[in-house]
Amino acid sequence: MESITLLVTELLVEIEAQREDRKVNDIYLFFNAPLSNTGYAPKVQKLLPLDTQWQHKLVTEHWPGRSLPELINGQRRCLISLIHEYLFVSLFKACIASLA
């Protein structure tokens, strides 16, 4: 697991560098996912930019609790942290699936 974490961290650093240099806008993840008991199937997942339909759905969705969550470091910083976590988990899951 540690080697996968290191790989994912390196990938995230490279993605960030490419995006800062404006060399890359869209990020797609291609990987193999195991099928039930035999073989594997190629998969593709669009990581960035975030899906606009999904974003719109989140904005229009009713919050299930009685009070909204409090953001300690502000909205922008929280959003950036959540996107980084989403990218890390997506890349980590793809690596695990490819190894299975």
MOPAC internal coordinates of N, CA, C and O (Angstrom, degrees):
PM7 1SCF
backbone

  N    0.0000 0     0.00 0     0.00 0    0    0    0
  C    1.4457 1     0.00 0     0.00 0    1    0    0
  C    1.5366 1   111.73 1     0.00 0    2    1    0
  O    1.2310 1   121.00 1   145.00 1    3    2    1
  N    1.3352 1   115.70 1   -35.00 1    3    2    1
  C    1.4579 1   119.53 1  -178.58 1    5    3    2
  C    1.5241 1   111.33 1   -63.24 1    6    5    3
  O    1.2310 1   120.55 1   141.76 1    7    6    5
  N    1.3405 1   116.55 1   -38.24 1    7    6    5
  C    1.4663 1   118.94 1   179.90 1    9    7    6
  C    1.5249 1   111.19 1   -68.12 1   10    9    7
  O    1.2310 1   120.34 1   147.01 1   11   10    9
  N    1.3224 1   116.96 1   -32.99 1   11   10    9
  C    1.4692 1   119.81 1   176.86 1   13   11   10
  C    1.5246 1   109.89 1   -68.83 1   14   13   11
  O    1.2310 1   120.49 1   138.77 1   15   14   13
  N    1.3098 1   116.67 1   -41.23 1   15   14   13
  C    1.4591 1   120.37 1   177.93 1   17   15   14
  C    1.5217 1   111.04 1   -60.53 1   18   17   15
  O    1.2310 1   120.28 1   137.63 1   19   18   17
  N    1.3286 1   117.08 1   -42.37 1   19   18   17
  C    1.4602 1   120.88 1   177.76 1   21   19   18
  C    1.5279 1   111.34 1   -63.64 1   22   21   19
  O    1.2310 1   120.55 1   136.45 1   23   22   21
  N    1.3278 1   116.54 1   -43.55 1   23   22   21
  C    1.4640 1   120.91 1   178.53 1   25   23   22
  C    1.5232 1   111.08 1   -61.13 1   26   25   23
  O    1.2310 1   120.58 1   132.77 1   27   26   25
  N    1.3197 1   116.49 1   -47.23 1   27   26   25
  C    1.4664 1   120.86 1  -179.11 1   29   27   26
  C    1.5277 1   110.13 1   -62.68 1   30   29   27
  O    1.2310 1   120.10 1   139.14 1   31   30   29
  N    1.3135 1   117.42 1   -40.86 1   31   30   29
  C    1.4623 1   120.96 1   178.10 1   33   31   30
  C    1.5257 1   110.94 1   -61.59 1   34   33   31
  O    1.2310 1   120.26 1   136.22 1   35   34   33
  N    1.3323 1   117.11 1   -43.78 1   35   34   33
  C    1.4686 1   120.93 1   177.32 1   37   35   34
  C    1.5260 1   111.02 1   -62.26 1   38   37   35
  O    1.2310 1   120.27 1   138.13 1   39   38   37
  N    1.3179 1   117.09 1   -41.87 1   39   38   37
  C    1.4684 1   120.95 1   178.60 1   41   39   38
  C    1.5251 1   110.83 1   -62.39 1   42   41   39
  O    1.2310 1   120.35 1   137.18 1   43   42   41
  N    1.3266 1   116.94 1   -42.82 1   43   42   41
  C    1.4630 1   120.48 1  -179.91 1   45   43   42
  C    1.5253 1   111.75 1   -64.79 1   46   45   43
  O    1.2310 1   120.20 1   141.31 1   47   46   45
  N    1.3143 1   117.23 1   -38.69 1   47   46   45
  C    1.4653 1   120.76 1   176.89 1   49   47   46
  C    1.5275 1   110.01 1   -63.04 1   50   49   47
  O    1.2310 1   120.42 1   136.31 1   51   50   49
  N    1.3216 1   116.79 1   -43.69 1   51   50   49
  C    1.4652 1   120.98 1   179.52 1   53   51   50
  C    1.5319 1   111.85 1   -66.64 1   54   53   51
  O    1.2310 1   120.37 1   138.79 1   55   54   53
  N    1.3173 1   116.89 1   -41.21 1   55   54   53
  C    1.4699 1   120.72 1   177.63 1   57   55   54
  C    1.5234 1   109.76 1   -60.54 1   58   57   55
  O    1.2310 1   120.62 1   134.11 1   59   58   57
  N    1.3197 1   116.43 1   -45.89 1   59   58   57
  C    1.4652 1   120.82 1  -179.77 1   61   59   58
  C    1.5258 1   111.17 1   -62.26 1   62   61   59
  O    1.2310 1   120.41 1   137.64 1   63   62   61
  N    1.3261 1   116.83 1   -42.36 1   63   62   61
  C    1.4692 1   120.65 1   179.29 1   65   63   62
  C    1.5342 1   110.56 1   -63.47 1   66   65   63
  O    1.2310 1   120.10 1   136.65 1   67   66   65
  N    1.3154 1   117.41 1   -43.35 1   67   66   65
  C    1.4632 1   121.05 1   179.81 1   69   67   66
  C    1.5297 1   111.39 1   -65.63 1   70   69   67
  O    1.2310 1   120.51 1   141.09 1   71   70   69
  N    1.3174 1   116.63 1   -38.91 1   71   70   69
  C    1.4653 1   120.11 1   179.34 1   73   71   70
  C    1.5306 1   110.95 1   -69.91 1   74   73   71
  O    1.2310 1   120.04 1   141.77 1   75   74   73
  N    1.3250 1   117.53 1   -38.23 1   75   74   73
  C    1.4687 1   120.20 1   178.37 1   77   75   74
  C    1.5213 1   111.49 1   -65.43 1   78   77   75
  O    1.2310 1   120.22 1   143.87 1   79   78   77
  N    1.3261 1   117.19 1   -36.13 1   79   78   77
  C    1.4637 1   121.56 1   177.84 1   81   79   78
  C    1.5268 1   112.00 1   -79.23 1   82   81   79
  O    1.2310 1   120.84 1   179.73 1   83   82   81
  N    1.3172 1   116.00 1    -0.27 1   83   82   81
  C    1.4680 1   123.59 1  -179.35 1   85   83   82
  C    1.5254 1   112.60 1    59.14 1   86   85   83
  O    1.2310 1   120.81 1  -150.04 1   87   86   85
  N    1.3171 1   116.06 1    29.96 1   87   86   85
  C    1.4622 1   120.52 1   176.48 1   89   87   86
  C    1.5259 1   110.88 1   -85.90 1   90   89   87
  O    1.2310 1   120.93 1   157.75 1   91   90   89
  N    1.3353 1   115.82 1   -22.25 1   91   90   89
  C    1.4605 1   120.88 1  -174.75 1   93   91   90
  C    1.5239 1   108.99 1  -135.66 1   94   93   91
  O    1.2310 1   120.85 1   -46.08 1   95   94   93
  N    1.3333 1   115.98 1   133.92 1   95   94   93
  C    1.4656 1   121.05 1   173.51 1   97   95   94
  C    1.5248 1   111.10 1  -112.46 1   98   97   95
  O    1.2310 1   121.16 1   134.16 1   99   98   97
  N    1.3168 1   115.39 1   -45.84 1   99   98   97
  C    1.4607 1   120.22 1  -177.57 1  101   99   98
  C    1.5228 1   109.54 1  -100.45 1  102  101   99
  O    1.2310 1   121.09 1   -43.56 1  103  102  101
  N    1.3289 1   115.53 1   136.44 1  103  102  101
  C    1.4584 1   121.87 1   177.93 1  105  103  102
  C    1.5181 1   107.87 1  -121.43 1  106  105  103
  O    1.2310 1   120.85 1   -59.32 1  107  106  105
  N    1.3260 1   115.98 1   120.68 1  107  106  105
  C    1.4618 1   122.60 1   175.83 1  109  107  106
  C    1.5174 1   108.76 1  -116.22 1  110  109  107
  O    1.2310 1   120.78 1   -36.71 1  111  110  109
  N    1.3013 1   116.12 1   143.29 1  111  110  109
  C    1.4534 1   122.69 1   179.86 1  113  111  110
  C    1.5240 1   108.34 1  -112.80 1  114  113  111
  O    1.2310 1   120.62 1   -58.20 1  115  114  113
  N    1.3320 1   116.41 1   121.80 1  115  114  113
  C    1.4541 1   122.27 1   177.35 1  117  115  114
  C    1.5225 1   107.83 1  -111.77 1  118  117  115
  O    1.2310 1   120.46 1   -50.28 1  119  118  117
  N    1.3201 1   116.72 1   129.72 1  119  118  117
  C    1.4584 1   120.47 1  -178.44 1  121  119  118
  C    1.5271 1   110.00 1  -156.09 1  122  121  119
  O    1.2310 1   120.87 1    -9.97 1  123  122  121
  N    1.3161 1   115.94 1   170.03 1  123  122  121
  C    1.4568 1   122.03 1   176.80 1  125  123  122
  C    1.5156 1   109.32 1  -103.68 1  126  125  123
  O    1.2310 1   120.80 1   -44.77 1  127  126  125
  N    1.3165 1   116.07 1   135.23 1  127  126  125
  C    1.4597 1   121.62 1   177.61 1  129  127  126
  C    1.5220 1   108.42 1  -118.12 1  130  129  127
  O    1.2310 1   120.18 1   -43.68 1  131  130  129
  N    1.3273 1   117.26 1   136.32 1  131  130  129
  C    1.4618 1   119.39 1  -178.30 1  133  131  130
  C    1.5252 1   111.83 1   -67.48 1  134  133  131
  O    1.2310 1   121.44 1   -34.98 1  135  134  133
  N    1.3274 1   114.86 1   145.02 1  135  134  133
  C    1.4550 1   121.77 1   172.45 1  137  135  134
  C    1.5271 1   108.03 1   -93.80 1  138  137  135
  O    1.2310 1   120.27 1   -11.40 1  139  138  137
  N    1.2966 1   117.09 1   168.60 1  139  138  137
  C    1.4596 1   119.58 1  -179.47 1  141  139  138
  C    1.5275 1   110.23 1   -64.14 1  142  141  139
  O    1.2310 1   120.73 1   -69.09 1  143  142  141
  N    1.3128 1   116.21 1   110.91 1  143  142  141
  C    1.4616 1   126.49 1   174.51 1  145  143  142
  C    1.5279 1   116.79 1    70.99 1  146  145  143
  O    1.2310 1   118.67 1   151.08 1  147  146  145
  N    1.3151 1   120.14 1   -28.92 1  147  146  145
  C    1.4603 1   119.45 1  -177.46 1  149  147  146
  C    1.5141 1   111.96 1  -138.38 1  150  149  147
  O    1.2310 1   120.91 1   -49.09 1  151  150  149
  N    1.3052 1   115.86 1   130.91 1  151  150  149
  C    1.4521 1   121.32 1   170.49 1  153  151  150
  C    1.5158 1   115.09 1    72.83 1  154  153  151
  O    1.2310 1   122.71 1    16.15 1  155  154  153
  N    1.2885 1   112.42 1  -163.85 1  155  154  153
  C    1.4531 1   120.82 1  -178.31 1  157  155  154
  C    1.5188 1   109.02 1  -150.12 1  158  157  155
  O    1.2310 1   120.84 1   -13.72 1  159  158  157
  N    1.3154 1   116.00 1   166.28 1  159  158  157
  C    1.4666 1   121.67 1   178.19 1  161  159  158
  C    1.5199 1   108.70 1  -131.91 1  162  161  159
  O    1.2310 1   119.98 1   -43.26 1  163  162  161
  N    1.3246 1   117.65 1   136.74 1  163  162  161
  C    1.4619 1   119.36 1   176.58 1  165  163  162
  C    1.5332 1   110.50 1   -68.93 1  166  165  163
  O    1.2310 1   121.08 1   -39.28 1  167  166  165
  N    1.3188 1   115.53 1   140.72 1  167  166  165
  C    1.4649 1   121.75 1  -179.96 1  169  167  166
  C    1.5193 1   108.87 1  -128.95 1  170  169  167
  O    1.2310 1   121.11 1   -25.20 1  171  170  169
  N    1.3198 1   115.48 1   154.80 1  171  170  169
  C    1.4668 1   121.37 1   174.53 1  173  171  170
  C    1.5294 1   107.59 1  -135.53 1  174  173  171
  O    1.2310 1   121.15 1   -39.25 1  175  174  173
  N    1.3333 1   115.41 1   140.75 1  175  174  173
  C    1.4558 1   121.65 1   179.01 1  177  175  174
  C    1.5196 1   108.27 1  -138.40 1  178  177  175
  O    1.2310 1   120.70 1   -52.40 1  179  178  177
  N    1.3112 1   116.26 1   127.60 1  179  178  177
  C    1.4675 1   120.16 1   175.92 1  181  179  178
  C    1.5211 1   107.91 1   -82.55 1  182  181  179
  O    1.2310 1   120.79 1   -60.68 1  183  182  181
  N    1.3376 1   116.09 1   119.32 1  183  182  181
  C    1.4576 1   120.56 1  -179.07 1  185  183  182
  C    1.5268 1   112.45 1   -91.59 1  186  185  183
  O    1.2310 1   120.74 1   133.26 1  187  186  185
  N    1.3249 1   116.19 1   -46.74 1  187  186  185
  C    1.4564 1   121.47 1  -178.81 1  189  187  186
  C    1.5173 1   110.50 1  -139.87 1  190  189  187
  O    1.2310 1   118.90 1   -31.31 1  191  190  189
  N    1.3067 1   119.70 1   148.69 1  191  190  189
  C    1.4492 1   126.02 1    -6.37 1  193  191  190
  C    1.5258 1   110.69 1   -68.42 1  194  193  191
  O    1.2310 1   120.91 1   -19.86 1  195  194  193
  N    1.3150 1   115.86 1   160.14 1  195  194  193
  C    1.4569 1   120.48 1   179.52 1  197  195  194
  C    1.5211 1   109.89 1   -61.97 1  198  197  195
  O    1.2310 1   121.14 1   -35.16 1  199  198  197
  N    1.3006 1   115.43 1   144.84 1  199  198  197
  C    1.4615 1   122.49 1  -177.97 1  201  199  198
  C    1.5332 1   110.72 1   -61.74 1  202  201  199
  O    1.2310 1   120.32 1   -55.96 1  203  202  201
  N    1.3277 1   116.99 1   124.04 1  203  202  201
  C    1.4647 1   120.75 1  -176.80 1  205  203  202
  C    1.5272 1   112.17 1   -67.52 1  206  205  203
  O    1.2310 1   119.83 1   145.18 1  207  206  205
  N    1.3280 1   117.93 1   -34.82 1  207  206  205
  C    1.4698 1   120.20 1   177.48 1  209  207  206
  C    1.5276 1   110.51 1   -64.42 1  210  209  207
  O    1.2310 1   120.66 1   138.22 1  211  210  209
  N    1.3216 1   116.35 1   -41.78 1  211  210  209
  C    1.4632 1   121.24 1   178.43 1  213  211  210
  C    1.5306 1   110.15 1   -63.10 1  214  213  211
  O    1.2310 1   120.58 1   136.93 1  215  214  213
  N    1.3433 1   116.49 1   -43.07 1  215  214  213
  C    1.4620 1   120.40 1   179.27 1  217  215  214
  C    1.5285 1   110.75 1   -62.27 1  218  217  215
  O    1.2310 1   120.67 1   136.60 1  219  218  217
  N    1.3404 1   116.32 1   -43.40 1  219  218  217
  C    1.4616 1   120.34 1  -179.95 1  221  219  218
  C    1.5289 1   110.43 1   -63.10 1  222  221  219
  O    1.2310 1   120.75 1   139.60 1  223  222  221
  N    1.3244 1   116.16 1   -40.40 1  223  222  221
  C    1.4656 1   120.56 1   179.46 1  225  223  222
  C    1.5244 1   110.11 1   -61.86 1  226  225  223
  O    1.2310 1   120.24 1   137.93 1  227  226  225
  N    1.3372 1   117.15 1   -42.07 1  227  226  225
  C    1.4643 1   120.46 1   179.23 1  229  227  226
  C    1.5219 1   112.07 1   -63.85 1  230  229  227
  O    1.2310 1   120.51 1   139.98 1  231  230  229
  N    1.3379 1   116.64 1   -40.02 1  231  230  229
  C    1.4632 1   120.60 1  -178.53 1  233  231  230
  C    1.5253 1   110.96 1   -66.70 1  234  233  231
  O    1.2310 1   120.14 1   142.85 1  235  234  233
  N    1.3203 1   117.34 1   -37.15 1  235  234  233
  C    1.4617 1   120.59 1  -176.19 1  237  235  234
  C    1.5259 1   113.37 1   -87.64 1  238  237  235
  O    1.2310 1   120.28 1   169.65 1  239  238  237
  N    1.3270 1   117.07 1   -10.35 1  239  238  237
  C    1.4626 1   120.78 1  -178.28 1  241  239  238
  C    1.5261 1   111.06 1   -74.78 1  242  241  239
  O    1.2310 1   120.86 1   -38.38 1  243  242  241
  N    1.3228 1   115.97 1   141.62 1  243  242  241
  C    1.4588 1   121.89 1   178.65 1  245  243  242
  C    1.5243 1   109.73 1   -76.83 1  246  245  243
  O    1.2310 1   120.42 1   -45.76 1  247  246  245
  N    1.3444 1   116.80 1   134.24 1  247  246  245
  C    1.4601 1   121.22 1   177.96 1  249  247  246
  C    1.5353 1   108.65 1   -70.85 1  250  249  247
  O    1.2310 1   119.58 1   -49.21 1  251  250  249
  N    1.3304 1   118.41 1   130.79 1  251  250  249
  C    1.4709 1   120.80 1  -173.15 1  253  251  250
  C    1.5295 1   114.71 1   -73.11 1  254  253  251
  O    1.2310 1   119.63 1   158.82 1  255  254  253
  N    1.3035 1   118.31 1   -21.18 1  255  254  253
  C    1.4645 1   120.33 1  -177.46 1  257  255  254
  C    1.5114 1   113.10 1   -91.88 1  258  257  255
  O    1.2310 1   121.41 1    -5.98 1  259  258  257
  N    1.3367 1   114.90 1   174.02 1  259  258  257
  C    1.4649 1   120.01 1   179.55 1  261  259  258
  C    1.5261 1   112.14 1   -79.93 1  262  261  259
  O    1.2310 1   119.89 1   156.07 1  263  262  261
  N    1.3263 1   117.81 1   -23.93 1  263  262  261
  C    1.4655 1   119.87 1   179.15 1  265  263  262
  C    1.5357 1   109.47 1  -132.26 1  266  265  263
  O    1.2310 1   121.43 1   -32.45 1  267  266  265
  N    1.3244 1   114.86 1   147.55 1  267  266  265
  C    1.4560 1   120.55 1  -179.99 1  269  267  266
  C    1.5288 1   110.05 1   -75.04 1  270  269  267
  O    1.2310 1   119.99 1   -30.76 1  271  270  269
  N    1.3457 1   117.62 1   149.24 1  271  270  269
  C    1.4649 1   118.98 1   177.30 1  273  271  270
  C    1.5279 1   110.99 1   -66.03 1  274  273  271
  O    1.2310 1   121.11 1   -30.98 1  275  274  273
  N    1.3189 1   115.49 1   149.02 1  275  274  273
  C    1.4586 1   121.04 1   179.14 1  277  275  274
  C    1.5199 1   108.94 1   -94.72 1  278  277  275
  O    1.2310 1   120.42 1   -48.64 1  279  278  277
  N    1.3251 1   116.81 1   131.36 1  279  278  277
  C    1.4519 1   122.24 1   179.57 1  281  279  278
  C    1.5203 1   108.59 1   -98.66 1  282  281  279
  O    1.2310 1   120.51 1   -64.86 1  283  282  281
  N    1.3160 1   116.62 1   115.14 1  283  282  281
  C    1.4588 1   121.63 1  -173.83 1  285  283  282
  C    1.5242 1   111.90 1   -72.16 1  286  285  283
  O    1.2310 1   119.46 1   135.87 1  287  286  285
  N    1.3225 1   118.64 1   -44.13 1  287  286  285
  C    1.4588 1   121.49 1  -175.24 1  289  287  286
  C    1.5253 1   113.84 1  -100.63 1  290  289  287
  O    1.2310 1   119.69 1  -164.91 1  291  290  289
  N    1.2903 1   118.20 1    15.09 1  291  290  289
  C    1.4538 1   121.18 1   179.31 1  293  291  290
  C    1.5178 1   112.54 1    93.26 1  294  293  291
  O    1.2310 1   120.67 1   -21.13 1  295  294  293
  N    1.3078 1   116.32 1   158.87 1  295  294  293
  C    1.4585 1   122.42 1  -175.20 1  297  295  294
  C    1.5201 1   113.01 1   -63.49 1  298  297  295
  O    1.2310 1   119.96 1   132.21 1  299  298  297
  N    1.3094 1   117.68 1   -47.79 1  299  298  297
  C    1.4697 1   120.69 1  -175.93 1  301  299  298
  C    1.5252 1   111.49 1   -62.06 1  302  301  299
  O    1.2310 1   120.66 1   131.81 1  303  302  301
  N    1.3179 1   116.35 1   -48.19 1  303  302  301
  C    1.4674 1   120.14 1  -179.28 1  305  303  302
  C    1.5336 1   111.25 1   -63.85 1  306  305  303
  O    1.2310 1   120.58 1   140.59 1  307  306  305
  N    1.3075 1   116.50 1   -39.41 1  307  306  305
  C    1.4663 1   121.01 1   178.23 1  309  307  306
  C    1.5277 1   110.38 1   -64.16 1  310  309  307
  O    1.2310 1   120.56 1   135.45 1  311  310  309
  N    1.3314 1   116.53 1   -44.55 1  311  310  309
  C    1.4613 1   120.53 1   179.36 1  313  311  310
  C    1.5246 1   111.36 1   -61.86 1  314  313  311
  O    1.2310 1   119.98 1   136.54 1  315  314  313
  N    1.3159 1   117.65 1   -43.46 1  315  314  313
  C    1.4677 1   121.42 1   178.61 1  317  315  314
  C    1.5232 1   110.38 1   -61.52 1  318  317  315
  O    1.2310 1   120.13 1   137.88 1  319  318  317
  N    1.3247 1   117.36 1   -42.12 1  319  318  317
  C    1.4636 1   121.18 1   178.21 1  321  319  318
  C    1.5254 1   111.50 1   -63.39 1  322  321  319
  O    1.2310 1   120.60 1   137.25 1  323  322  321
  N    1.3174 1   116.45 1   -42.75 1  323  322  321
  C    1.4678 1   120.21 1   179.36 1  325  323  322
  C    1.5315 1   111.66 1   -65.04 1  326  325  323
  O    1.2310 1   120.30 1   140.75 1  327  326  325
  N    1.3278 1   117.04 1   -39.25 1  327  326  325
  C    1.4620 1   120.45 1   178.26 1  329  327  326
  C    1.5222 1   110.39 1   -66.06 1  330  329  327
  O    1.2310 1   119.79 1   139.19 1  331  330  329
  N    1.3227 1   118.00 1   -40.81 1  331  330  329
  C    1.4722 1   120.90 1   177.24 1  333  331  330
  C    1.5223 1   110.65 1   -62.04 1  334  333  331
  O    1.2310 1   120.27 1   138.58 1  335  334  333
  N    1.3268 1   117.09 1   -41.42 1  335  334  333
  C    1.4714 1   120.47 1   177.91 1  337  335  334
  C    1.5263 1   111.00 1   -65.02 1  338  337  335
  O    1.2310 1   120.60 1   138.17 1  339  338  337
  N    1.3286 1   116.46 1   -41.83 1  339  338  337
  C    1.4664 1   121.18 1   177.48 1  341  339  338
  C    1.5277 1   110.54 1   -59.23 1  342  341  339
  O    1.2310 1   120.19 1   134.63 1  343  342  341
  N    1.3282 1   117.24 1   -45.37 1  343  342  341
  C    1.4622 1   121.06 1   179.41 1  345  343  342
  C    1.5268 1   110.97 1   -64.28 1  346  345  343
  O    1.2310 1   120.34 1   136.18 1  347  346  345
  N    1.3364 1   116.96 1   -43.82 1  347  346  345
  C    1.4615 1   120.59 1   179.92 1  349  347  346
  C    1.5268 1   110.72 1   -60.91 1  350  349  347
  O    1.2310 1   120.35 1   131.48 1  351  350  349
  N    1.3121 1   116.94 1   -48.52 1  351  350  349
  C    1.4731 1   120.66 1  -178.29 1  353  351  350
  C    1.5262 1   110.74 1   -64.82 1  354  353  351
  O    1.2310 1   119.94 1   138.47 1  355  354  353
  N    1.3173 1   117.73 1   -41.53 1  355  354  353
  C    1.4630 1   120.44 1   179.62 1  357  355  354
  C    1.5285 1   111.75 1   -62.14 1  358  357  355
  O    1.2310 1   120.51 1   134.45 1  359  358  357
  N    1.3262 1   116.63 1   -45.55 1  359  358  357
  C    1.4584 1   120.75 1   178.86 1  361  359  358
  C    1.5353 1   111.01 1   -66.77 1  362  361  359
  O    1.2310 1   120.31 1   139.12 1  363  362  361
  N    1.3138 1   117.02 1   -40.88 1  363  362  361
  C    1.4675 1   121.61 1   179.78 1  365  363  362
  C    1.5344 1   110.02 1   -62.75 1  366  365  363
  O    1.2310 1   120.39 1   133.02 1  367  366  365
  N    1.3294 1   116.86 1   -46.98 1  367  366  365
  C    1.4722 1   120.04 1   179.48 1  369  367  366
  C    1.5229 1   111.49 1   -61.91 1  370  369  367
  O    1.2310 1   120.06 1   141.07 1  371  370  369
  N    1.3186 1   117.48 1   -38.93 1  371  370  369
  C    1.4648 1   120.61 1   179.02 1  373  371  370
  C    1.5245 1   111.32 1   -64.73 1  374  373  371
  O    1.2310 1   120.59 1   139.49 1  375  374  373
  N    1.3212 1   116.48 1   -40.51 1  375  374  373
  C    1.4780 1   120.33 1   177.80 1  377  375  374
  C    1.5242 1   110.17 1   -63.96 1  378  377  375
  O    1.2310 1   120.14 1   134.79 1  379  378  377
  N    1.2997 1   117.34 1   -45.21 1  379  378  377
  C    1.4747 1   121.11 1   179.25 1  381  379  378
  C    1.5271 1   110.36 1   -61.83 1  382  381  379
  O    1.2310 1   120.38 1   135.60 1  383  382  381
  N    1.3324 1   116.88 1   -44.40 1  383  382  381
  C    1.4664 1   121.06 1  -179.45 1  385  383  382
  C    1.5201 1   110.59 1   -62.76 1  386  385  383
  O    1.2310 1   120.65 1   138.84 1  387  386  385
  N    1.3248 1   116.36 1   -41.16 1  387  386  385
  C    1.4689 1   120.34 1  -179.67 1  389  387  386
  C    1.5294 1   111.56 1   -66.28 1  390  389  387
  O    1.2310 1   120.49 1   146.30 1  391  390  389
  N    1.3212 1   116.66 1   -33.70 1  391  390  389
  C    1.4662 1   120.03 1   178.90 1  393  391  390
  C    1.5274 1   112.32 1   -75.42 1  394  393  391
  O    1.2310 1   120.60 1   151.30 1  395  394  393
  N    1.3305 1   116.47 1   -28.70 1  395  394  393
  C    1.4621 1   119.53 1  -179.83 1  397  395  394
  C    1.4872 1   109.13 1   -68.72 1  398  397  395
  O    1.2310 1   120.10 1   180.00 1  399  398  397

